[in-house]
């Protein structure tokens, strides 16, 4: 353990009228430093996760963090991007600086403002996280990409519509208790399972309830080396932080295996000296319900093709043997691209420090995070444990 989260902040996710990328950054920066009990002057490095890809006219954003305090002026600041895993890229970059002893305290911020962009542009922007040469013309944008994946999965393993609806229903039920969630409504299995005017098919076998939401939002975490962390009010340490990058074209991979995700989990569990069964819960990347289904298999919860067992037998419910997405996941919480990974780490830290409120997993001791960019191209796995 070389780094720990010592403070965090989180805006609500959703259509945040009147906010800007800058105002969201300033809000979470100010609140995260206050939560950690750290002065801005003591920050050594700033890492901003901001995907953008056309969502914001301001495309040089690292220094916007400095707007939160004049004491942040002249600090090292950089922006990182790795598609939908951009937030985790920011967190992991901060960890690396602490591991390298080039920083003692790092502020990692994630932000995105998507709802001010017209719908057609949103689809085009998101497809920039695909292999444009081969995949940019897929109908339905990124939903179309995952619709193809779902269709192929159904062809190989049978119709999984019940399992996908159960995943959606689980995450929406969990999201009711999340004060930051964009959609706080228990939709129920029948609504999620049934095609209707309010829940039409979007792409392939995926309905609207299978797709994460277009969102604005920001989150921030303050990272410190363990020695510093133990002197502060709380500390959630990283037992593992692994990043695995895979080929960008889907044509070069077996897209039903999410092999980068699997390798990331294998490396994280090995480096932490843990088994998957040791974890109290997991926050995983359910950009689409079929992604969560395949991630059950990639993390080793079930064999390939049997992911449905995990949801149908209740394993991943809040009271199951491995609760998955107690926050409501991207499905209910929303998915402001650059903020998502930071949010996942902040929500995990809340669980491990016992301040998750209605989301709280009883006796949560070890938490896992999986955040991916593209179709399991950028894969980040963190395993976290409270040490103070």
N, C-alpha and C positions, 0 to 999 in steps of 0.2 A: 504494500500500500504506500503510494507516494503522494497522493492527492486526495482531498476531501471537499465536498460541498459544505460550505459554512453559512450560506444564506441564499435566498431566492426571492423571486417576484414573478407574478403572472397576471396579465390582463384577462378579462373575459375574451373569449373567441366569438367571432360572429361578424355581422355587418356593423362596424363601429363608426357611425356617422360623426363627422366632425374631427376625427382623428387623422393623423398623418403618420408616415413611417417615422418621422423625426419625433413626434409627440409620444408615440408608443415606446420608442427606444428610451427617451428621457424618463418616462414614467417608470419603466421596469428597472432601469439603471439606478435611479434614486432609491426606489423601494428595496432593491436587492442589497445595496450597500448598507442601508439602514437596518435591514433584517439581520445581516451578518455582524453588525456592530463595527464596521470598518469604514474609515475615512477615505474619501476619494484620493487623497494625496498618497495613501499607502498602496494603491493599486500599481502593480508593475507592468501589466500587459492587458490589453483589451482585444477580444476576438468577437467579431460580429458575424453571425450567420444570416445572410440575406440572399435568397435565390434570385428574385426579381424576374429576369427573362422577359421584361417588357411590362411588368405590373406597375412599375414606378418610373417616372421620368428621371428621378435622381438615381444615378447608377454608380455613384462613388460615395459610399455611405459609412465607411468605417469611422470617420471623424465626427459623424453625427452623435456618437456616444459622448463625445467631449462636451456637447451642449448641456449635459446634466450638471456639470460642475466645472468652474474654472480650474479646480485643482486636478482635473484630468488632462489639462493642456500639456503637451510635450510627452505624454505617455506613448509607448509603442501601441499602435492600433492597426489591425488588419481585418479585412473581410474575407471570409471563406465561403465556398459554395460547393455542394455536392448533391444537387437535385433535391429530392425530398428528404435526404439525410443531412441537409445543410446545418441544421441545429446541432446534431450530434457531432458533425465535423468541427464546429466551434468549441464544443465541450472537450472533445478529445484533443484538439490543438492546444487548449489551455493545460490539459493534463501533461502533454508532452513538454511544454515549457517548464512546468514545475519539476517533472522528472529530470530534465536536463539541467536543472538548477539555474536557469536563466531568469526565473521568476519565482517569487514566493507567494504572491497573490495575483490571481487572474480573474478578470470579469468576462464571462461569456454571455452574450446576448443573442437572441434570435428574434427575427421580425419578418412580417410580410403583410402587405395590404393588397388584397385581391379583389374585393367587391366593387371597387370603383372602375374596374375594367369590364367592357362589354363581354357578354357570354362567349361570342365567337372567338374573341381574342384570347380569353382565358384558355380555351381548348388548344389554340395554336401555341400559346406560351408554354403550357404544360408538355406538349409534344416535343418541345425542345429538350426534354429530359429523356427522349427516346433516341434510337439510332435513326436520324433523320433520313439518311439515304434509303433505308428500307422500310421504315415504319411510320413516316410522317403522313402518309396518305390513308392510314387506317381510319375507317369511318368511326366517328364518335369520340375522337380525341383519345385521352389516356383511358377513359372508360372503355373505349373500343379495344385498346390493347389488352386490358384485363378481361374484357368480354371474350376475346379470343382465347386467352389462357383458361378461363372458366369452361368454355366450350370444349377445348381439348381435354381438360381434366374430366369432364362429364363423359366424353367419348371413351376415355381409358378406364375410368373407375365407376361409371354409372351416374345417374342423375343425383346431384347433391343439393337440389333446391331446398330440401328440408333443413339440411345442415347450415346452408348459407343464411336462411331465414332465422334459424336459432341463434347464430352468431350475431346477426343484426339486432335481434330482440334482446339478447343478453347485454350488448353494449349500450343500447338505448336505455334499458332498465338501470344499468349502472350509472349512466350519465345523469339521471334525474337528481342524484345527490351531489353532482359536481357544480359548484358555483361558477366555475369558469367555462362550462360547456355551452356550446352554441345551441344545441337542441336538448332540452331537459324534459323529454316526454317519453314515457313508457309506451312504445308503439304496439308491443305484443307480437307474438309469433304469427297469428293469423293475418294481421295487416302486412307484416313483412313477407309472408309466404304468398300472398294473393296479389295477382295483377289487378290493378284498379286505375281509375282516373288519377288518383293521388299517388299511385305507386306503379307507374308504367314501366315496361321494359325499356332499358336505356341502351344496352349493347349486349348482344348474345343472350345468355341466360341471366344477366345481371339486371335487376330492377333498381329503381331509385334508392330503395332502402339498402342496397348493397354497396352504395357509393358514398365516400366521405364528402364533406361539405366544403364549399368555397368560403374562405374565411379571412378575416383580418385578425391580427393579434400579435402579442410579443410575450416573451418570457426571458428571464435572466437568472443565472446562478453565479455565485461567487465561489471560486476555487482557491484553496490554500494548501501549502504543504502540510503534512500530518503534524509536525511539531507546532506550527502556528495554529492549526485547526484545534488542537487539543487545549489551547489557551482561550478559545472563544466559547460562545454559549452552546453550540451544537456542532457536530461533525458527522457527515455521512461519507465514508471512505469508499474508494473504488478497489474492490478485490480483483477486478479485471476490466480492461478497456481495449477491445480488439476491433480492428478495422480491416475488412477484406473487400477488395475491389475485383469485380468479375468483368468479362467481356461485355461491351455495350450492345452489340447486335444479338437479338434473341435467336437469330438463325445459327449462332455459334454455340448455343447451349441447349440442354434439355430444360425447357422453361418450366416444366412441371416439378422440378426438383429444388429450385431456389438453392443451388449448391453453395453460393457465396454466403447465404444465411447459415447454412448447415456448418460450413467451415468456421464461420465466425463464432457460432455457439460452441463448437468443439474446442476451439482455441481458448475461448473465455473460460469454459468449465475446467479445462486442463490447467490453465495458468492460475486459476483461483483455488484449485484443489477441491472442487465441489462437484456434486452430481446435480442434474436438473431437479431431482426430487428434493434437494436441500433448499430450493428457493421457496419463499413464502408467496410470491406472486410474480407476474411478468407484465410489463407494458410493452405491447408489440404493435407493429405497423399495419393496422387494418385500413389502409387506404381504400381497399375494396374487401368485401367479406371473403372472397376467394383467396386473398392474400393471407388473411389470418388462418384460414383452413390449411393452406400449404405450409405456413410457418409452424403449425403444430407438428408437422412431420419433420420439417427441417431442424427444429430445435431438439428433436428426439423424443417428443411426447408420445408419438405413435409411429408405426412403420409407414412407409410410403403407401399412399392410396387409402389409408385408414384414418385420416384426420377427423372424419365425421364422428368417430367413436368418442373423441375427446369432448365434443360439445353435446352429443346425444346422451352420453352417460354422465354428464354434469361435472366432468373434471375441471372445466375452465370457468365455472360459475364462481361467484364471490365466496361461496362456502364449499367449493370443490377442492380437490387435492392440489391443483395448481391454478389459482385464479388468474385469468388473463384479462387485461384491460379493466381493472376495477374503476378506473377513471371514466370509463365510457369509450375510451379509445378515440381514434381519429373520427370514427363513425358518428359518435354523439358530440364529442368535444369540439370537432372542427379540425381543419388542416391548413393553417396558414404556413406555407411551405417552410420558410426559414425558421419559424418559431417552433415547429413541431418537436424536433429532437430535444431542444432545451426544455420544452414543456414536459416531455416524458421523464427527463432526469429530475426536474423540480417536483413532479407529482410523486415520483419514486422516493425522493428525499422526504416529502411530507408523510408518506406511508411509514417510512422507517423511523421517523421521529414521533410518530403517533399523533400527528396534527391533521390527518386527512378527513376528519369529521365524518360525514355520512358515508364516505368512501372507504373508511378504515378497515383494513384486513386485520383480524385479531392476531396479536402476537407476531406481527410482521417483523422479521429479523433480517432476511436477505431478499433483495429485489433484483430482478433482471429487466433490462431494456433492450429491445431490438428496434432499430430505426433504419429504414432502407431508402435508397434513392434509385429511381427508375424501377425497372423490373428485376429487383434483386441484384442490381449492379453495384451500388455502394451499400455496404453492409456494416453496421456498427452495433456491437454488442457490449453492454456494460453490466457488470455485476457489482452491487453496492451493499454496504453494511454500515449500520450506525456504530460509531466508536465513541461517541459522547452525546 
